[in-house]
């Protein structure tokens, strides 16, 4: 039995990765990254930077992307739960503008691999969530772009429970829609 299960999503290049978790009375253990196992599964990316953030319930980050230096990302949750979303922005892709969402949590230990050329965002569903991700390219502050999280042309079905107040950054409130990107 392999140490990871890789499930392709409905958008080419996007994968849900589930590690084999070894659990007993002491707790659990799993490999969150193993270059050979991922390579054997067809995910032969090279990571150059790891990031981690913590956010409170109702925080919605995104949808972010890099314009000239796109990053592939392997994202996972260390504590808590989020609804994680990727939107295809690859030029010429038959699924351009389509989105895929998955709940990632400390409990289910799922990861999402998002290849370069996608916008990414997430909504925190738990009281707090610690989010960790590996990147295939370095972050360049002047290279970031974004799309409104509630753009009707994308139509993301965010699982916002009744009474949840969304918390967005000023920057994320000001992004335009995906149609504006099509004009670039």
N, C-alpha and C positions, 0 to 999 in steps of 0.2 A: 504494500500500500504506500502510495506517495505521501509526502509530507504536506502537500497542498492540493487543493482541488480548484481548478480554474474554470469558471463558467463564462463563456462569451455572452455579452448582452446583445440587445437587438440593434445596437449601433456598432459597426465594425471597429475594432481596435479597443473597445471598452470592455473590461473584464472584472468580474467579482472573484476575489481570491479568498478561499477559506482554508486556514491552516489546520493541520491535525493538532488537536489539543490533547495533551497528556495530563490527566487529572486523577488525583487520589485524595486521601484524607488531609494531606498537607496543603493542597492547593492545586495549581495547574502550571504547565509549561508549554510554550509553543515557540517556534521560530517565526518571527515576524518578517524576516528577510533572509533568504539563502540564495545567493547568486546562481549556483548550479541548479537547484530545484526549479527556480523561476525560469532559467534558461532552457532546461529540459522541457518545461511546459510551454515554450514558445515566447516567453517574455524576457528577452535578452537585453533589457535596457541597462544603462549605466547611470547611477545616481551620484550627484556631486554636492548635495546640500540636504540636510534634514531640518525641519521646522516643527515647532510645537506651539499650540495656543490653548488658552482656556477661555471659555465663554459661558455666560449665564443663560438660563432658560429664556427662549424668545429671541435670542440674538440670531439674526440672519446675516450671514456674510456672503457677499457676492452679488452678482455673478462676475467673476474676475477672469481675465485672460491676459496673456502677454502678446504684444503686437509683433515685434521683430524677432524676439528670442523666446519662442514658445517652450513651455516646460511640460514634460510628462510628470505625472504625480501618482504616487502610491499612497493612498490616504487610509487612515484607520483611527479608531477611537480608543483611548487609553482608559478613560472613565466616562460614564454617562452614555448618552445616545443622541444621534443627529439623523436628520434626513439629508442625505448627500446627493447633489445633482451635478450632472455634466451635460453640457450643450455642445453639439457638434458645430464648429466654426471652420472646418477644413475646406479650403477652396476646392470646388469641383466635387465635393462629397455628395453622394446621392441622399444622404441623411442630414445635409446641412440644415441647421436650425432645429433639429429634433433633440429631445432631451431624454435622459434616463435618470431615475432616482432610486435610491436604495437606503434602507435604514442601516446605519452602522452603529454598533454599540460595543461597550466593554463586554457585555454578556455574549453577543453572537460572534465577536472577534472577526467579523468579515472585514475585508479590505476592498477598496475599489481602485483599479488601475485606470487612470485617465491619460490617454496619450497626448502628445503635443497637438495643439490646434483646437482645444476645447475650452469653453468657459466653465468655471467651477464655482459652486456655492453650497452652503449648508445652513440648515435651521436646527438650533439646539432644542431638543425635545425634553431633556431631563433638567433637573435643577441647575446643574453645571455639566460641562463636557470638556474633557481634555482631548484635543485633536492633534494628531501627529502625521506628518507626511514627508516623504522623500521626493526630491526633485531631480530631473534629468539635466537641468541647466540652472545657472545662478540667477537669483532675483536681481533685476535692474529696475530701480525705482521709476525711472522715466518711461519704462516700457509697458506699464500696466494700462489695460483698458477694461471696460466693463459694460454690462447690459443690465437694465432694470430686472429685478427678481420677479416682478409681476407683469412683465411684458405680455400682452394678450396674444401677440403673434407667435410666441413660444408656447404659452399655455401650461406652464408647470403647475401640477396639482400638489402644491405644498400642503402637507398634513397639519394645518394650523388648527389646534383645538379651540373650541369656543372659550372666549375669555382670555386667550393668550395675547398679550401685547407684544408686537414685534419691536425689536430694538435694532436699528440700522445706523451705520455711520453716515455722516453728512455726505461723504463721497458716494456711498451706495445709493442714497436717495436721489442723486443727480444724474445717474447714468441714463442714457437714451435707450431706445429700443433696437431690436435686431435689424429692422428695416434700414436704419441709418448705417449699419455696417455694410449692408448689401450695396450701398451707394459708394463706398470707399474703394 
